[in-house]
Amino acid sequence: MDSFREWLSDNLRYICLILGILIVLIGVFFGVRTVTRVLSKGSDAEKVQEDSIVAGSGVTASTGNSAAGQTPSSAGSTAVATPTQSAAQTTPAASVTPSPDVTQEPTQAPVDENAEQEVADVINTYYAALNTKSIDAIRAVTERLSESDILSIEVSETQYSDLSITVRPGPGGTEESAIAYVSYRYINPTQFVTHPGLSWLYLRRGEDGAFRIVVNQDDLSNVEPYVNDLTATPEIQAILEQVRTESEQADAEEALQAEASENWEQSTEGTEAAAVSPGVQPTETIHAMRSATINATCNLRGGEGYDYPVLTVLPQGTAVTVIGEVGQGWCHIQTEFGEGYVGSQFVSIA
């Protein structure tokens, strides 16, 4: 025993050193493993949206925090897919009131008739102003517009019609705020038929007592939990299901119209090529040079992949010329800023 104690005493510092090295190595191993897992989970989702400067879109139901695709047309979230919306939203013009407690259960109490009419008037004015791109009118019914929001409105070509508004009390159940679900039909130059959309808007009274649409992302994030609970109520779910059904019908009709248009274009191109050179099959170059439009704000890259540098940002509605299909979902295009590559989903053939 004395010999063991003597050996332990002589070698204790080495034992401690070895144990310390082992602990550090174990810590590094588990740290790297944790970071790798976190990065791998988000990488795929981030790449899909990497080139999109817009948020939202699609035809599946969601209660995320992006609205109809265009401008801040749906300052809140879309309950059902609408066109794509600019990533930049907006905020307060009059005054900013403290964010309410949003952890409470949604109230089922009806909104006062006068308040409901006020909200409806604000929303009707808002969508009418979007259709006409009246920035002053939009400023009057929203709390604040940023420069990016104004640019988004100006380049948008989406038109709205057939609005139907369902108003519910805002967080806190007072008459100082309200949540409005707005269902509508929308269309833009990239579509053949109108599509249904459903978005929610958060409104609150300013110092002058008038309702205005809140478009600040922080405020909308605060109210989202309350809206998610509100969206789960039977009445809103019924509206949501109706829009889903109409959306599926519109998608089917859109696909038929797109196929018919594509067949017509191919027939026309073949006729024109034959007229230029009778008896000769059209060349790939003749078919490749096509006029097109950017259907949603996106990045113009130096090559066909996310690893290539961003040359510039192309706003929605930008006219371009498709030079060729690269494959793997990329298009080689000519723009006023020079040549580059964008994802095929952002290009609509004129």
C-alpha positions in Angstrom: 0.0 0.0 0.0 2.8 2.4 0.8 4.4 1.6 -2.5 1.2 2.4 -4.4 0.8 5.6 -2.5 4.4 6.5 -3.4 3.8 5.7 -7.1 0.5 7.6 -7.1 2.2 10.6 -5.6 5.0 10.6 -8.1 2.6 10.2 -11.1 -0.4 12.2 -10.0 0.4 15.2 -12.2 0.7 12.9 -15.3 -2.6 11.2 -14.5 -4.3 14.6 -14.1 -2.8 15.8 -17.4 -4.1 12.7 -19.2 -7.6 13.1 -17.7 -7.7 16.8 -18.6 -6.8 16.0 -22.2 -9.5 13.3 -22.4 -12.1 15.7 -21.0 -11.2 18.4 -23.6 -11.3 15.9 -26.5 -14.7 14.6 -25.4 -16.0 18.1 -25.1 -14.7 19.0 -28.6 -16.2 15.8 -30.1 -19.7 16.4 -28.7 -19.5 20.2 -29.6 -18.6 19.5 -33.2 -21.3 16.9 -33.4 -24.0 19.2 -32.0 -23.0 22.1 -34.4 -23.0 19.7 -37.4 -26.5 18.5 -36.6 -27.9 22.1 -36.3 -26.3 23.2 -39.5 -27.4 20.2 -41.5 -31.0 20.6 -40.3 -31.3 24.1 -41.7 -29.2 23.9 -44.8 -31.7 22.3 -47.2 -34.5 24.7 -46.2 -32.2 27.7 -46.5 -31.0 26.8 -50.0 -34.6 26.5 -51.3 -35.4 30.1 -50.3 -31.8 31.5 -50.7 -32.5 33.2 -54.0 -35.9 34.4 -53.1 -36.1 38.0 -51.8 -39.8 37.3 -51.1 -41.5 35.5 -48.3 -44.4 33.2 -48.4 -46.1 31.9 -51.5 -47.2 28.4 -52.5 -50.6 26.8 -52.4 -50.5 25.0 -49.1 -52.1 26.3 -46.0 -49.9 28.0 -43.5 -50.0 30.4 -40.7 -46.6 31.8 -41.1 -45.8 35.5 -41.0 -45.8 36.5 -44.6 -48.7 37.6 -46.6 -49.9 37.9 -50.1 -47.2 38.1 -52.5 -46.5 41.5 -53.8 -46.0 44.2 -51.4 -47.1 44.4 -47.8 -50.6 43.6 -49.1 -51.1 41.3 -46.3 -49.2 42.9 -43.5 -49.9 39.9 -41.3 -49.6 36.3 -42.2 -51.2 34.4 -44.9 -53.6 31.7 -43.7 -53.6 30.3 -47.2 -51.1 30.8 -49.9 -51.4 33.9 -51.9 -48.9 35.4 -54.4 -45.4 36.1 -53.2 -44.8 38.9 -50.8 -41.9 41.2 -50.3 -39.7 40.2 -47.4 -39.6 43.7 -46.1 -42.8 44.6 -44.2 -43.6 48.0 -42.6 -44.7 49.8 -39.4 -46.2 52.6 -37.3 -46.9 56.0 -38.6 -48.9 57.6 -36.0 -47.8 56.2 -32.7 -46.6 52.8 -31.4 -48.6 51.4 -28.5 -47.1 48.7 -26.3 -47.4 45.2 -27.6 -50.3 43.4 -25.9 -50.2 40.2 -24.0 -50.6 37.6 -26.7 -50.5 34.4 -24.6 -54.2 34.5 -23.8 -56.9 32.4 -25.5 -58.6 34.1 -28.4 -61.9 35.8 -27.5 -65.0 34.7 -29.3 -66.9 38.0 -28.5 -68.1 39.9 -31.5 -66.5 43.2 -32.5 -68.6 46.3 -32.1 -70.5 47.0 -35.3 -69.0 50.5 -35.7 -65.5 49.2 -35.1 -66.1 46.4 -37.6 -67.2 48.9 -40.2 -64.1 51.1 -39.5 -61.8 48.1 -40.0 -63.6 47.1 -43.2 -63.3 50.6 -44.6 -59.5 50.6 -43.8 -59.0 47.3 -45.5 -61.0 48.1 -48.6 -59.0 51.4 -49.0 -55.8 49.5 -48.6 -56.4 46.9 -51.3 -57.9 49.5 -53.7 -54.7 51.6 -53.1 -52.5 48.5 -53.9 -54.4 48.0 -57.2 -53.7 51.6 -58.2 -50.3 51.8 -56.5 -51.4 54.9 -54.6 -48.6 55.3 -52.0 -50.2 58.2 -50.2 -53.5 56.3 -49.7 -51.5 53.3 -48.4 -49.6 55.5 -46.0 -52.9 56.8 -44.7 -54.1 53.4 -43.6 -50.8 51.8 -42.4 -48.6 52.8 -39.5 -45.5 53.3 -41.5 -44.0 52.4 -44.9 -40.3 51.8 -45.5 -38.6 52.6 -48.8 -38.3 48.9 -49.6 -42.1 48.5 -49.1 -42.7 51.4 -51.5 -40.5 49.9 -54.1 -42.3 46.6 -53.7 -45.6 48.2 -54.3 -44.4 50.1 -57.3 -43.1 47.0 -59.1 -46.0 44.8 -58.2 -48.5 44.0 -60.9 -50.9 41.9 -58.7 -54.5 43.0 -58.7 -57.1 42.1 -56.0 -60.9 41.7 -56.2 -63.9 40.2 -54.4 -62.7 41.0 -50.9 -64.5 39.3 -48.0 -63.6 40.5 -44.5 -64.1 38.7 -41.1 -63.1 40.8 -38.1 -62.2 39.5 -34.7 -61.1 41.3 -31.5 -57.3 41.8 -31.1 -55.2 40.6 -28.2 -56.7 41.8 -24.9 -60.2 41.8 -26.3 -60.4 45.6 -26.3 -61.7 47.9 -29.0 -58.1 49.3 -29.5 -57.0 46.5 -31.8 -58.5 43.9 -34.2 -57.5 40.9 -36.3 -59.1 40.8 -39.8 -59.1 37.8 -42.1 -59.3 38.9 -45.7 -60.2 36.5 -48.4 -59.9 37.7 -52.0 -59.1 36.8 -55.6 -55.8 37.9 -57.1 -54.1 37.8 -60.5 -50.9 39.0 -62.0 -49.3 38.9 -65.5 -47.7 35.5 -64.8 -51.1 33.9 -64.3 -53.9 32.9 -66.7 -56.8 32.8 -64.1 -57.6 34.5 -60.8 -56.6 32.6 -57.6 -58.0 32.7 -54.1 -56.1 34.1 -51.2 -56.6 34.4 -47.5 -54.5 36.7 -45.3 -54.8 38.1 -41.8 -54.1 41.7 -40.9 -53.5 43.2 -37.4 -55.0 46.7 -36.9 -54.8 49.0 -33.9 -55.9 52.6 -33.1 -53.5 55.4 -33.3 -53.5 58.6 -31.2 -56.2 60.1 -33.5 -58.4 57.1 -32.7 -58.3 55.7 -36.3 -57.5 52.1 -37.1 -54.3 51.5 -39.1 -52.8 48.3 -40.4 -49.7 47.2 -38.4 -46.9 46.0 -40.8 -43.9 46.0 -38.5 -42.4 42.5 -38.3 -41.6 42.7 -34.6 -45.2 43.7 -33.7 -46.6 40.9 -36.0 -44.3 38.3 -34.4 -45.6 39.3 -31.0 -49.2 38.9 -32.1 -48.7 35.6 -34.1 -49.3 33.2 -31.2 -52.7 34.8 -30.6 -53.5 34.7 -34.3 -52.5 31.1 -34.6 -55.0 30.2 -31.8 -57.6 32.4 -33.5 -57.0 30.6 -36.8 -57.7 27.3 -35.2 -61.3 28.2 -34.3 -64.1 26.5 -36.3 -65.2 29.6 -38.1 -61.8 30.6 -39.4 -61.0 26.9 -40.3 -64.2 26.8 -42.4 -63.0 29.9 -44.3 -59.6 28.4 -44.7 -60.9 25.1 -46.0 -63.1 26.9 -48.5 -60.1 28.9 -49.9 -58.1 25.6 -50.0 -60.8 24.0 -52.2 -61.0 27.0 -54.5 -57.2 27.2 -54.7 -57.0 23.5 -55.9 -59.6 24.3 -58.6 -57.7 27.4 -59.7 -54.5 25.5 -59.9 -56.0 22.8 -62.1 -57.4 25.5 -64.4 -54.1 27.3 -64.4 -52.3 24.2 -65.4 -54.7 23.6 -68.3 -54.4 27.2 -69.6 -50.6 27.0 -69.3 -50.4 23.8 -71.2 -52.6 25.2 -74.0 -50.5 28.3 -74.1 -47.3 26.3 -74.3 -48.7 24.2 -77.2 -49.7 27.3 -79.0 -46.2 28.9 -78.6 -44.5 25.8 -79.8 -46.7 25.6 -82.8 -46.1 29.3 -83.6 -42.4 29.0 -83.1 -42.3 26.0 -85.5 -44.2 28.0 -88.1 -42.0 31.0 -87.9 -38.8 28.9 -88.1 -40.1 27.1 -91.1 -40.9 30.4 -92.8 -37.3 31.6 -92.3 -35.8 28.4 -93.5 -38.3 26.1 -95.3 -37.7 22.4 -94.8 -35.1 22.9 -92.0 -35.8 22.0 -88.4 -35.6 25.0 -86.1 -32.3 25.2 -84.3 -31.8 25.3 -80.6 -30.7 28.9 -80.8 -33.9 30.0 -82.3 -35.9 28.4 -79.5 -33.6 29.5 -76.7 -33.9 33.3 -77.2 -37.2 34.0 -75.6 -38.6 37.1 -73.9 -39.6 36.5 -70.3 -40.4 38.3 -67.0 -39.1 37.8 -63.5 -42.2 36.8 -61.5 -40.7 37.4 -58.0 -37.8 39.5 -56.8 -34.7 37.3 -56.8 -30.9 37.2 -57.1 -29.0 37.3 -60.4 -26.0 35.0 -60.0 -22.7 34.6 -61.9 -23.3 30.9 -62.5 -25.9 28.1 -62.2 -25.7 27.4 -58.5 -26.0 28.9 -55.0 -22.2 28.9 -54.7 -21.9 31.6 -57.4 -21.7 35.3 -56.4 -24.8 37.5 -56.5 -24.4 40.0 -59.3 -27.5 42.1 -58.5 -31.1 41.8 -57.4 -33.9 41.6 -60.1 -37.2 43.2 -59.0 -40.5 41.4 -59.8 -41.6 42.4 -63.2 -38.2 42.8 -64.7 -38.1 42.1 -68.5 -35.4 39.6 -69.4 -34.3 37.4 -72.3 -33.8 33.7 -71.8 -30.6 32.6 -73.5 -30.9 28.9 -72.6 -32.0 26.3 -70.1 -29.0 25.2 -68.0 -30.7 22.2 -66.3 -30.9 21.5 -62.6 -33.5 24.3 -62.3 -31.4 27.3 -63.6 -31.9 29.7 -66.5 -29.2 31.6 -68.4 -30.7 35.1 -69.0 -29.8 38.5 -70.5 -30.9 41.6 -68.5 -30.2 45.3 -68.6 -27.6 44.6 -66.0 -25.8 42.0 -68.0 -25.9 38.2 -68.3 -26.4 35.9 -65.4 -28.3 33.0 -63.9 -31.6 32.7 -61.9 -33.7 29.8 -60.7 -36.1 28.6 -63.3 -39.0 29.1 -60.9 -38.5 32.9 -61.0 -38.8 33.1 -64.8 -42.1 33.3 -66.6 -41.9 33.1 -70.4 -43.7 36.0 -72.0 
